């Protein structure tokens, strides 16, 4: 075991300098290189969630099942925490900590490590996206928060977390949807693929109407796309020019590429943005380099 520990032994900086990063590898490195005598028991009431944790929804049934297992066998794997001004911040093991509290435990075994804020943000996102624990909306918010706080580009983000840039762009596009539609996505009533189609629309009343149709009639993504095309073709002639099928198709292509609601009208292409980081994201996608940036 000692040989294995020496072989696996790495500093935290080395663990976080590896690209692409892997949460399970990082966690195993920490656990396997920690001596049993360095695992301590800490009070559950002194532990709080990672402040960068994007996950908000925890399935109560699975927590109860884990709590039952903990009652019988105890917490078999130590959680990983960071010492903070007031107690400890969770690095890994939030489900175990919540389940241990349900099981009536007052303390849990833990490994204490000194992580930077950036590393805490990396860990929170890694743990969830690599285990598919987050809803699409939670992942989108997590990526947006990461981009805003870190200042890295989408290309750098995609490499760091082993996701394609188009995947990240499409996720970010979901955040333009109305709040109640985001709630439907979180609840699993609307799939990510359906939501992606809805995110390309500007008319909120139309989005609401189509969302209800998805939920009540269980229409497929292909059927939804056709409904969108038919609806846009049927728009009455007004002071706004009627869009051709080609314009609609080009709008959809550009929206997929940029992740924003691009519109083509009166010989103009309009690309809205909601913040300076969002503007920089769009410029990056369009390969526009601003001198001095």
Order of alpha helices (4+ residues) and beta strands (2+ residues): alpha-alpha-alpha-beta-beta-alpha-beta-beta-alpha-beta-alpha-alpha-alpha-alpha-alpha-alpha-alpha-alpha-alpha-beta-beta-alpha
